[in-house]
Amino acid sequence: MSDDIELVYDKQCPVCDYYCHAVDVAEGRLVRVDAREPGEAMDELTALGLDIDEGMVLRVDGQIYYGAEAIHELAKRSNKKGLLNRFASLVFRSRALSRFFYPILKAMRNLLLKILRRTRINNLDQPGRDRF
C-alpha cells in the first residue's frame, strides 16, 4: 500500500496552482497531478463521470474525494505548517464550511479563468463546454 495521496487539479488556474503547491499533508506524500495532462488519473476520473471543471479530486488509499469533500479531506490531513495550511485547516476542517465555501471559490475560479481566456478541461466531452 502506498502512502501517496493524489491531488488532481487544474494547473492553469493560478489560484488553484498556488494553493495546491502551498498545501501539504502531515502523513504520506502529496502527489500533485495536472488535470490538463492525459494520464491514468484523468482516464479513471473521466470513466467515473467526474467533471474536473467542477471540482478538484483527492485520492487517499483508493478512496476518491471530489469538490468540497476533497478540500475538506485535504484540510483534515494538513500538516498545518505555514499560514495557508493553518488557515485552510481551520476553515475546511468543517464539512459544513467546506460545502458552503467551495461553490463560492469555484465560481471565483471560473470567473478568473474566463478573464484569463482559459479553456475548460471538459474531460467529459460535453458539447458547448469548451470555454468558461
C-alpha positions as CSV (number, residue, x, y, z in Angstrom):
1,M,0.0,0.0,0.0
2,S,1.4,3.4,-1.0
3,D,1.5,6.4,1.3
4,D,0.9,8.7,-1.7
5,I,-2.1,11.0,-1.6
6,E,-3.0,12.1,-5.1
7,L,-4.4,15.6,-5.7
8,V,-5.8,16.2,-9.2
9,Y,-6.4,19.9,-10.1
10,D,-6.3,22.5,-12.9
11,K,-2.7,23.7,-13.0
12,Q,-3.7,26.5,-15.5
13,C,-5.7,28.2,-12.7
14,P,-3.1,30.4,-10.9
15,V,-5.0,30.3,-7.6
16,C,-5.5,26.5,-7.7
17,D,-1.9,26.0,-8.6
18,Y,-0.7,28.3,-5.8
19,Y,-3.0,26.6,-3.2
20,C,-2.2,23.0,-4.4
21,H,1.6,23.7,-4.2
22,A,1.4,25.5,-0.8
23,V,-0.8,22.9,0.9
24,D,0.9,19.8,2.3
25,V,-0.1,16.7,4.3
26,A,1.1,15.6,7.7
27,E,1.5,11.9,6.7
28,G,2.3,10.5,3.4
29,R,3.4,12.2,0.2
30,L,1.1,14.6,-1.7
31,V,1.4,13.9,-5.4
32,R,0.0,16.7,-7.5
33,V,-1.5,15.8,-10.9
34,D,-2.3,18.4,-13.6
35,A,-5.7,17.6,-14.8
36,R,-4.9,19.1,-18.2
37,E,-2.3,16.4,-18.9
38,P,-3.5,13.0,-20.2
39,G,-2.9,10.0,-17.9
40,E,-4.2,7.3,-15.8
41,A,-5.7,9.6,-13.2
42,M,-7.7,11.6,-15.7
43,D,-8.8,8.4,-17.5
44,E,-10.2,7.0,-14.3
45,L,-11.9,10.2,-13.2
46,T,-13.5,10.5,-16.6
47,A,-14.7,6.9,-16.5
48,L,-16.3,7.6,-13.2
49,G,-18.1,10.6,-14.7
50,L,-16.3,13.2,-12.5
51,D,-16.2,16.6,-14.2
52,I,-12.8,18.0,-13.2
53,D,-14.0,21.5,-14.2
54,E,-16.5,21.3,-11.3
55,G,-14.1,20.2,-8.6
56,M,-10.6,19.0,-7.6
57,V,-10.1,15.4,-6.7
58,L,-8.2,13.8,-3.8
59,R,-7.4,10.1,-3.8
60,V,-6.4,8.5,-0.5
61,D,-6.0,4.7,-0.2
62,G,-8.2,4.1,-3.2
63,Q,-11.0,6.4,-1.8
64,I,-11.9,9.3,-4.1
65,Y,-13.0,12.7,-2.7
66,Y,-14.4,15.3,-5.1
67,G,-15.0,19.0,-4.8
68,A,-15.9,20.2,-1.3
69,E,-15.2,16.7,0.1
70,A,-11.7,16.8,-1.4
71,I,-10.8,20.2,0.2
72,H,-12.3,19.0,3.5
73,E,-10.3,15.8,3.5
74,L,-7.2,17.6,2.5
75,A,-7.6,20.1,5.4
76,K,-8.1,17.2,7.8
77,R,-4.7,15.8,6.6
78,S,-2.9,19.1,6.5
79,N,0.5,19.5,8.3
80,K,-0.6,22.9,9.5
81,K,2.8,24.4,8.7
82,G,2.6,27.9,7.3
83,L,-0.2,30.4,7.3
84,L,-2.1,29.0,4.4
85,N,-2.1,25.4,5.8
86,R,-3.3,26.7,9.2
87,F,-6.0,28.8,7.6
88,A,-7.2,26.1,5.2
89,S,-7.2,23.6,8.1
90,L,-9.2,25.9,10.3
91,V,-11.8,26.7,7.6
92,F,-12.1,23.5,5.6
93,R,-11.8,21.0,8.5
94,S,-15.5,21.8,8.9
95,R,-17.5,19.8,6.4
96,A,-20.3,22.5,6.6
97,L,-17.9,25.3,5.9
98,S,-16.3,23.3,3.0
99,R,-19.7,22.8,1.4
100,F,-20.5,26.5,1.9
101,F,-17.3,28.0,0.6
102,Y,-16.4,25.5,-2.2
103,P,-19.0,26.7,-4.6
104,I,-18.0,30.3,-4.0
105,L,-14.4,29.5,-4.6
106,K,-15.3,27.6,-7.7
107,A,-17.3,30.5,-9.1
108,M,-14.4,32.8,-8.4
109,R,-12.1,30.4,-10.2
110,N,-14.4,30.2,-13.2
111,L,-14.5,34.0,-13.4
112,L,-10.7,34.2,-13.2
113,L,-10.2,31.6,-15.9
114,K,-12.8,33.4,-18.1
115,I,-10.9,36.7,-17.6
116,L,-7.6,34.9,-18.4
117,R,-9.3,33.4,-21.5
118,R,-8.5,29.8,-20.5
119,T,-10.5,26.9,-21.9
120,R,-12.3,24.3,-19.8
121,I,-10.7,20.9,-19.4
122,N,-14.0,19.3,-20.4
123,N,-12.8,15.8,-19.7
124,L,-16.4,14.5,-20.2
125,D,-16.5,15.9,-23.7
126,Q,-19.8,17.8,-23.1
127,P,-20.9,19.8,-26.2
128,G,-20.7,23.6,-25.8
129,R,-18.5,23.4,-22.6
130,D,-15.1,24.4,-24.1
131,R,-15.0,27.9,-22.7
132,F,-15.7,29.5,-19.4
